[in-house]
Amino acid sequence: MAEATGPRESVDQQALDESVTFTSELIRIDTTNRGGGDCRERPAAEYVAERLAAAGLEPTLLERTPGRTNVVARIPGTDPSADALLVHGHLDVVPAEAADWTVHPFSGEVRDGVVWGRGAIDMKNMDAMVLAVVRAWARAGVRPRRDIVIAYTADEEASADDGSGFLADRHAGLFEGCTEGISESGAFTFHAGPDLPLYPIAAGERGTAWLKLTAHGKAGHGSKVNKNNAVSTLAEAIARIGKHEWPVRLTPTVRAALTELAALHGIHPDLDAPGFDVDDLLGKLGPAAELVAPTVRNSSNPTMLEAGYKVNVIPGHATAFVDGRMVPGGEDEFHATLDRLTGPDVDWEFHHREVPLQAPVDSPTFAKLRAAIERFDPAGHVVPYCMSGGTDAKQFSRLGITGYGFSPLKLPVGFDYQALFHGVDERVPVEALHFGVRVLDHYLRTA
């Protein structure tokens, strides 16, 4: 293969077509992850491994649990002294109820220039685009400057124990030299107003803190007075948690997002001024506020309650679950606040925990990500943002890999990308996939 030099594009029509075909065919492979361990990603893993092998790579299939398959392959770069780059995408998807959809969620139907189905944006589209780019390189004899490690993971939509967590813990050697990575949830078009297309690139993630709360009381007959009722005690704690207003905590990524978004609206706030009101500023940013509002604070949302087995029996214990999220640097505050809100009669523990992440927005990497988008959409405005949720980047961060959300899609006005994430009628425009292939090709060759 020859070294990729200059701005020339190695994407051909076959690559554009394959991005659509691969997205559709991956959607048809049902990899629903309900979180109970019954997902089987292996058919999808074999699908991508076969196509990587056809491009001259040597993919490795890895499982912690039978059927929960991961795929890892390395593309050698032309500069042995350069750090390697990780490109990762997950193969599993969240559940979908066919009765709620306009098109069957696992049909992969291509209709009116749109690919329909579960995973169309989360994230079999990115899986397909990366495949298409790698195969285009093989046809054109192109090699990137730095080593690129491609990982297709299992179990991202649950604990990641069978996916990126397993890879990070047991197969770290496959990622030797990787210092940075790109994956989902960034570089999509967000239309913030007339002639204001934004491309938010994720440079941070709030930490995941799924909590289990337990209250213990005295069991008894429902007709008797009971001052030690576990259900009542737990309900009071849950109400306090649900109503709590968390204080503002602006991380460097969020500060950069606020500054750049405000400037696009002709506003130049002093974020360090006494009495600065972030909510007032968000109110002036219009739709763009949606990109930042969930990440200026920690959060805690009660989601599940479990208690009792019969209406006339007061149970001896009650359990609840809370979806908590921590901004980078807000972990101590989160712990102390939960101790106070639950009180002395309710115990809490982490049901599942993932650390917050933060990536520099003033880095050469972010500049190249920005440039790749602006090359193919000069009218677009790239801005940094922090994800309110999380990705496999949290697991790979244990290997010292800094992660960015970069799954490029150019979307038309009115296309609500974020609403379709885990939503009904998930779909992706064909032209958005073509745009993504071109951007990924350019960035990965020049990174």
C-alpha positions in Angstrom: 0.0 0.0 0.0 1.1 3.6 -0.7 1.1 6.3 2.0 -1.9 8.6 1.9 -0.6 12.1 1.2 -2.3 15.4 0.6 -6.1 16.0 0.5 -7.0 13.5 -2.1 -10.0 11.3 -1.4 -9.7 7.5 -1.5 -13.5 7.0 -1.3 -15.1 5.6 -4.4 -18.7 4.8 -5.3 -18.4 1.3 -4.0 -17.5 2.7 -0.6 -20.5 4.9 -0.6 -22.8 2.0 -1.7 -21.2 -0.3 0.9 -21.9 2.1 3.7 -25.6 1.8 3.0 -25.6 -2.0 2.3 -23.5 -2.7 5.5 -25.8 -0.5 7.6 -28.9 -2.3 6.3 -27.5 -5.8 6.6 -26.1 -5.2 10.1 -29.6 -3.9 11.2 -31.1 -7.2 10.0 -28.9 -9.1 12.4 -30.9 -8.8 15.6 -28.4 -8.0 18.4 -30.9 -6.8 21.0 -29.3 -6.4 24.4 -31.9 -6.4 27.2 -29.3 -6.5 29.9 -30.0 -10.0 31.0 -27.1 -11.7 29.2 -29.2 -13.2 26.4 -27.7 -11.0 23.6 -25.6 -12.8 21.0 -23.4 -10.5 19.0 -21.5 -13.3 17.3 -23.4 -13.2 13.9 -22.7 -9.5 13.6 -19.1 -10.0 14.7 -18.6 -12.7 12.1 -20.2 -10.4 9.5 -17.7 -7.5 10.1 -14.7 -9.9 10.6 -15.4 -11.5 7.2 -15.4 -8.1 5.5 -12.3 -6.9 7.3 -10.5 -10.1 6.3 -11.5 -9.4 2.7 -9.7 -6.1 3.0 -6.5 -7.8 3.9 -6.7 -7.4 7.7 -6.4 -10.1 10.3 -9.3 -9.7 12.7 -9.3 -11.4 16.0 -12.6 -12.6 17.5 -12.7 -12.6 21.3 -15.3 -13.7 23.9 -15.7 -13.7 27.6 -19.1 -15.4 27.3 -20.0 -17.7 24.4 -21.8 -15.7 21.7 -20.8 -12.3 23.2 -18.2 -11.7 20.5 -15.8 -8.8 20.0 -13.7 -8.1 16.9 -10.3 -6.3 16.9 -8.0 -5.6 14.0 -5.0 -3.4 13.4 -4.1 -1.4 10.3 -0.3 -0.6 10.3 0.5 3.0 9.7 3.4 4.4 7.7 5.0 6.2 10.7 6.1 3.6 13.3 6.9 6.4 15.8 3.4 7.8 15.8 0.9 6.9 18.5 -1.9 4.6 17.4 -5.6 5.6 17.1 -8.5 3.5 18.3 -11.7 3.5 16.3 -14.5 1.6 18.1 -18.1 0.8 17.7 -20.5 -1.5 19.4 -22.5 -4.3 17.7 -25.4 -4.6 20.2 -28.6 -2.5 20.2 -31.4 -1.6 22.6 -34.7 -3.4 22.3 -37.4 -2.3 19.9 -41.2 -3.1 19.8 -42.2 -3.7 16.2 -45.8 -2.6 16.9 -44.6 0.9 17.7 -42.6 1.4 14.5 -43.6 2.6 11.0 -41.1 0.1 9.5 -40.1 -3.2 11.2 -37.1 -2.3 13.4 -35.0 -5.2 12.1 -35.9 -4.9 8.4 -33.0 -2.6 7.5 -35.3 -1.3 4.8 -34.0 1.4 2.5 -36.9 3.7 1.6 -37.0 7.2 0.1 -33.3 7.7 0.7 -33.3 6.6 4.3 -32.1 3.4 6.0 -34.6 2.3 8.7 -34.1 0.1 11.8 -32.7 -0.3 15.2 -29.1 0.6 15.2 -29.3 3.0 12.2 -27.7 5.7 14.3 -26.8 3.8 17.5 -24.5 2.6 16.1 -24.4 0.2 13.2 -24.2 3.2 10.9 -20.7 4.0 12.2 -19.8 0.3 12.2 -20.7 0.2 8.5 -18.9 3.5 7.6 -15.7 2.3 9.1 -15.9 -1.0 7.2 -16.6 0.9 4.0 -13.5 3.2 4.5 -11.2 0.3 5.3 -12.2 -1.6 2.2 -11.8 1.5 0.1 -8.3 1.9 1.4 -7.5 -1.7 0.4 -8.7 -1.1 -3.2 -6.8 2.2 -3.5 -3.6 0.9 -1.8 -3.8 3.5 1.0 -2.3 3.4 4.4 -2.9 5.8 7.2 0.0 7.7 8.9 -0.5 6.1 12.3 -1.6 2.6 13.3 -5.3 2.4 13.5 -6.9 -0.2 15.8 -10.5 -1.1 14.9 -12.7 -2.6 17.6 -16.2 -3.8 17.3 -17.6 -4.5 20.8 -20.3 -6.5 22.5 -22.4 -5.4 25.5 -22.1 -1.6 25.2 -25.8 -1.2 25.9 -25.6 -2.9 29.3 -22.5 -3.3 31.5 -19.8 -3.6 28.9 -18.5 -6.6 31.0 -18.6 -8.8 27.9 -17.3 -6.1 25.6 -15.0 -3.2 26.1 -14.5 -3.9 29.8 -13.4 -7.4 28.9 -11.1 -6.2 26.2 -9.5 -3.6 28.4 -9.0 -6.0 31.3 -7.9 -9.1 29.4 -6.6 -8.0 26.0 -4.9 -4.7 26.6 -2.0 -5.7 24.4 -4.2 -5.4 21.3 -4.4 -1.7 22.0 -0.7 -1.1 22.5 0.3 2.4 21.5 -3.2 3.8 21.4 -3.4 7.2 23.0 -6.7 8.5 21.5 -9.9 7.0 20.2 -13.1 8.0 18.3 -16.5 6.5 18.5 -20.2 7.4 18.7 -22.3 10.4 19.7 -20.6 13.3 18.0 -20.1 15.2 14.7 -23.8 15.0 13.7 -25.6 18.0 12.4 -27.6 19.9 15.0 -29.7 22.6 13.5 -29.8 25.4 16.1 -31.7 27.8 14.0 -31.9 29.2 10.4 -28.5 28.9 8.8 -26.9 27.7 12.0 -25.9 24.1 11.5 -23.7 22.8 14.4 -21.5 19.8 14.6 -21.0 18.9 18.3 -17.9 16.8 18.9 -17.9 15.1 22.3 -14.9 15.9 24.4 -16.3 14.5 27.7 -18.8 12.2 29.2 -20.7 12.4 32.5 -20.0 9.5 34.8 -22.6 6.7 35.2 -23.8 6.1 38.7 -26.7 3.6 38.7 -27.7 3.3 42.4 -29.5 0.7 44.4 -31.3 2.0 47.5 -32.6 -0.3 50.2 -34.8 0.5 53.2 -35.4 -2.0 56.0 -38.4 -1.9 58.3 -40.7 -4.1 60.3 -42.9 -6.5 58.4 -46.5 -6.6 59.5 -50.2 -6.7 58.7 -51.4 -3.9 56.5 -54.3 -3.1 58.8 -52.0 -2.2 61.8 -50.2 1.0 62.5 -46.6 0.6 61.6 -44.1 3.4 62.4 -41.3 1.4 60.8 -42.6 1.0 57.3 -39.8 0.3 54.8 -42.0 1.5 51.8 -42.7 4.8 53.5 -39.1 5.4 54.4 -37.9 4.6 51.0 -40.6 6.7 49.3 -39.5 9.8 51.4 -35.9 9.3 50.3 -36.8 8.8 46.7 -38.9 12.0 46.7 -36.0 14.0 48.2 -33.7 12.6 45.5 -36.1 13.3 42.7 -36.7 16.9 43.8 -33.1 17.8 44.5 -31.7 20.7 42.6 -28.0 20.0 42.0 -25.6 23.0 42.0 -23.9 24.2 38.8 -20.5 22.7 38.1 -18.9 23.8 34.9 -16.1 21.6 33.5 -13.6 22.8 31.0 -15.5 21.1 28.2 -18.8 22.6 29.1 -17.2 26.0 29.6 -15.8 25.8 26.0 -19.2 24.7 24.7 -20.9 27.6 26.4 -18.4 30.1 25.2 -18.5 28.9 21.6 -22.3 28.6 21.4 -22.8 32.0 23.0 -20.4 33.6 20.5 -22.4 32.1 17.6 -25.4 33.9 19.1 -23.5 37.2 19.5 -23.1 36.8 23.3 -19.8 37.0 25.1 -20.4 36.0 28.7 -17.9 36.1 31.6 -18.4 32.6 33.1 -16.3 33.6 36.1 -18.2 36.8 37.0 -19.8 36.9 40.4 -23.5 35.9 40.1 -23.1 34.4 36.7 -26.4 32.6 35.9 -25.9 29.6 33.6 -29.6 29.0 33.3 -30.1 32.6 32.1 -27.4 32.1 29.4 -28.9 28.7 28.3 -32.2 30.5 27.9 -30.6 32.8 25.3 -29.1 30.0 23.2 -32.3 28.7 21.8 -32.3 25.0 20.6 -28.5 24.9 21.1 -29.0 24.9 24.8 -30.1 21.2 24.5 -26.4 20.3 23.9 -25.3 21.7 27.2 -28.1 21.9 29.7 -27.9 18.2 30.8 -24.2 18.5 31.6 -23.9 21.7 33.8 -24.8 19.7 36.9 -24.9 16.2 38.4 -28.3 14.5 38.1 -30.2 11.8 39.9 -33.5 10.3 38.5 -35.4 7.6 40.4 -36.3 4.9 37.8 -37.5 1.7 39.6 -39.3 0.6 42.8 -39.6 -2.9 44.2 -41.4 -3.7 47.4 -43.9 -6.2 48.9 -45.8 -9.2 47.6 -49.3 -8.7 48.8 -51.5 -5.7 49.3 -52.3 -6.4 53.0 -48.7 -7.2 54.0 -46.2 -4.5 55.0 -42.9 -5.7 53.7 -39.7 -5.8 55.8 -37.7 -4.1 53.1 -38.1 -2.0 49.9 -35.7 -1.3 47.1 -35.4 1.4 44.5 -33.0 2.2 41.7 -31.7 5.6 40.6 -30.0 6.7 37.4 -27.3 9.1 38.6 -24.8 11.0 36.5 -21.7 12.8 37.6 -20.0 15.6 35.8 -16.1 15.3 35.8 -14.9 16.6 39.1 -18.3 16.2 40.8 -17.9 12.7 42.3 -17.3 13.8 45.9 -20.3 16.1 45.8 -22.4 13.3 44.4 -21.4 10.9 47.2 -22.0 13.5 50.0 -25.3 14.6 48.6 -26.7 11.0 48.3 -25.7 10.3 51.9 -27.7 13.3 53.0 -30.7 12.7 50.8 -31.1 9.0 51.6 -30.8 9.7 55.4 -29.8 7.2 58.1 -32.5 4.7 57.4 -31.8 4.0 53.7 -28.7 2.3 52.5 -27.3 3.0 49.0 -24.7 1.4 46.8 -23.5 1.5 43.2 -25.4 -0.9 41.1 -23.2 0.0 38.1 -20.5 2.7 38.0 -18.4 4.3 35.2 -16.0 7.2 35.7 -16.6 10.6 34.1 -14.4 11.5 31.1 -12.8 14.7 29.9 -10.8 15.3 26.7 -8.9 18.4 25.8 -10.6 20.7 23.3 -7.4 22.7 22.6 -5.6 19.6 21.3 -4.2 18.9 17.8 -6.6 16.0 17.7 -9.7 18.2 18.2 -8.4 20.6 15.7 -8.1 17.9 13.1 -11.6 16.5 13.9 -12.9 20.1 13.4 -11.0 20.5 10.1 -12.4 17.2 8.7 -16.0 18.3 9.3 -15.4 21.8 7.9 -13.7 20.4 4.8 -17.0 18.7 3.8 -19.4 21.2 5.2 -17.8 24.7 5.2 -21.0 26.2 6.5 -21.0 24.0 9.6 -19.9 25.2 13.0 -18.0 22.6 15.0 -18.4 23.0 18.8 -17.2 20.8 21.7 -19.7 19.3 24.1 -20.0 16.8 26.9 -22.2 13.8 26.6 -24.9 13.4 29.2 -24.6 9.7 29.0 -21.7 7.5 28.2 -19.9 5.1 25.7 -17.3 2.4 25.6 -14.7 5.2 25.8 -15.0 4.9 29.6 -13.7 1.4 29.6 -10.9 2.1 27.1 -9.9 5.1 29.2 -8.4 2.6 31.7 -5.8 1.9 29.1 -4.9 5.6 28.9 -6.9 6.3 25.7 -8.5 9.7 25.4 -11.9 9.4 23.7 -13.8 11.7 21.4 -17.3 11.3 20.2 -17.0 11.5 16.4 -19.5 9.6 14.2 -20.0 12.1 11.4 -23.4 12.6 9.8 -24.7 15.5 7.8 -28.4 15.6 8.6 -31.3 17.7 7.0 -33.3 20.3 8.8 -36.0 18.7 11.0 -34.1 15.4 11.5 -34.0 15.0 15.3 -30.9 12.8 15.7 -31.0 12.8 19.5 -34.7 11.9 19.7 -34.1 8.8 17.6 -31.3 7.5 19.9 -33.0 4.6 21.6 -36.3 5.9 20.1 -39.0 4.7 17.8 -38.5 4.8 14.0 -34.7 5.1 14.2 -33.3 5.8 10.8 -30.4 7.5 8.9 -30.4 9.2 5.5 -28.3 7.6 2.8 -26.6 11.0 2.1 -25.6 11.2 5.8 -23.8 7.9 5.5 -22.0 9.1 2.3 -20.9 12.3 4.2 -19.7 10.2 7.1 -17.6 7.9 4.9 -15.9 10.9 3.3 -15.2 12.6 6.6 -13.9 9.5 8.3 -11.7 8.7 5.3 -10.1 12.2 5.4 -9.6 12.3 9.1 -8.3 8.8 9.6 -5.8 9.2 6.7 -4.5 12.5 8.1 -4.8 12.0 11.8 
